[in-house]
Amino acid sequence: MLRWFLEICFICTIVFNSSCLDLLAKEIKHDRYIKVENIGIEKAAKRARQTVEMLDEMYKAFIVLITDEYVKDETMFSALTVSKKVFEKMGTKELYKARLLDATGEPHNPENTPRTKFERDAIGAFINGKSFYEKVEKVDGKYYFQAATSVSIVTDGCTICHPHNKHGDLLGGISYTFPLDMFFD
């Protein structure tokens, strides 16, 4: 039953992500011939920021729902494991990339260790009390919007996998990277 529910949640999340981002991209990319020099980077970044906020709310609600409803001990399939699978699937669509970041210094999974300067700076910002960190970067002539949001313990279910932490403790973050061109008008 749990496996069936998780599979349904996973599929619904992928469909929701694909639909929303496809609609957003179609609405925004009405003219393919506008040059980067002719648009406002800040306007595109604002649109990207709004998309990150929407996705982040959805992912975090998904994680809390699964944790509260189904994770009863450490051996169960965690909500973060499901989220990582969603992140990987959406990354193959080349709409955006998302990944989990550890802020504890002792990650449950070494893959969650911050890899880039942006990710390390984001974790530093979270440690200093911020909940959102962003940057626009130009790499090989292409603009990218990078954002990260903090992840803290928000429910008692989180302490099943993080028993040495308490409500409100910072665990890490979610890092998002979007090609900024999908937000130009």
N, C-alpha and C positions, 0 to 999 in steps of 0.2 A: 504494500500500500504506500509506504513512504517513497520507495523508488518510483512508483507510478506518479505520485504527486510531484516529486522533484523533477522528473522528466517533463511533466506538463508545465511546471513553472519555468523550466529552462527554455522550452519551446516558446512559451508565451513571451518571455523576455526577449528572445531573439526576434520574434515577429514584431513586437512592439518597437524595439530599437530600429529595425530595418524600416518599418513603415514610417515612423516619425522622422528619421533622418532622410529617407528618400523624399518625403513630402517637403521637408525643410530645404533640401538641396534643390528640388525642382522649383520651389517658390523663389529661392534666392538666385539661382543660376539661370535667370531668364535671358541673359545676354552673354554668350560665351566669348565675346570679342573685346570685353572691357579689359584694359591693361591695369596691372597692379599700380602703376604710377598715377592712374586716374581715379583711384578709389581711396576711401579713408580707411587706413589700417585700424584706427580706433573703432570705427563703426563695425568693421568685420570682427574685431576682437570682442566687442560688446555682444554680438550675435553668438559667437563661439562660447563666451562666458555663460550666456543664458542656456545654451544647449548643455554645457557641463553641469550647470545647476540642476537642470531637469533630469539628466541621466543619473547624477549623484543621488538625488532624492529617491529615484526609482531603485537604484542598486541598494542603497542603505535600507529602504523599506523592505526590500526582498530579503536581505540578509537577516534583519531583525525578525521578520515573519517566520522564516524557516527555522531560525535559532529558537525562537520562543515556542513554536509549535512542535518541532520534531527532534531537536538535539537534546537528548536526555543524559548522555554520557560521552566521554572522550572518544569512544570507539565509533560513534555515529558519523555519517557523512556530513561534514560541516557546510554551513551556508557559504563560507568563503571559498570552499572548493568549488561549489556550483558557480559562484561569481567568476572565479578565475576561468572556468570553462566558457562562460558567456563572453568574457573579455577576449579570450583566444578566438572564438568564433567570429565576433564582430571585427577583430583585427584582420581576419582573412578577407573581409569585405572591403577593406581599405578605407572605411569611413572614418575611423579613429582607432587609436590604440589606448588601452587602459591596463593598468597593472597595480597590484597591491605593493605597498611600501611598508617596511618595518621601521618603527621608531624606538623599539626597546633595546636594540643592540644584541638581542638574542632571538632571532627570528625562528619560528616553528619551521619555516621553509627558507633555506638560504637564497632561493630565487627572489625573495621579497626584499633583499638587501638593496638599499638605494644604489643605483649604478652610475648615474650621471650627476653633473654639478647641479643641474636643476632639481633633481630628486633629493640630493643632499641638502640643498638650500631650502627646499620645501619642508623637509623634516625639521631643520633648524627653526624655521618659522613656526611650525606647530609646537615645538618644545617651548618656544617663547610666547605661546598663547594664541597665535593666529589659527584660524580654521580653514583659510583659503589662501592659496599662493598661485600666482600666474606669471607668465612671461611670453612675449612674442619673439620668435627667433627666426632668422633667415639662414637656411642651410642649403647650399648648392643652388642659390637663386630662388628658392621656394620658401614662403613664409609658413610658419607653424605656430599654432596657439597651444601652449602647454599650461596646464592647470593641475593643481593637486588639492585635495580636500582631506581634512584630518579624519581619522577613525579612532573613536574612543569607546570604552565600555559604556553601553547605554541600557543594557538589560542584564538581569541576573544570569540569563542563559550564556552570555559571553564568558562568564567566569568558569564555565565547565571546561573550556579549553585553555583558559587563562586564569588558573586558580590563585595565582599570587597577585592578582590585580583586583581593584575594586571599581565600583561605579564611578565614571568620570575619568579614569586613567587613560592616557594616550597610548594607543597600540601602534598606530602608524597612519597610513593614508592611502588614498587611491589617486594615481597619477593618470592624467588624460592628455593625449596629444592628437590634435586635429590639423590636417592640412588647411590653412587659413583660406585658401582660394574658394572653398565651398561656401564661404560666408560673404564674399564680395558681391556688390551689386553694381 
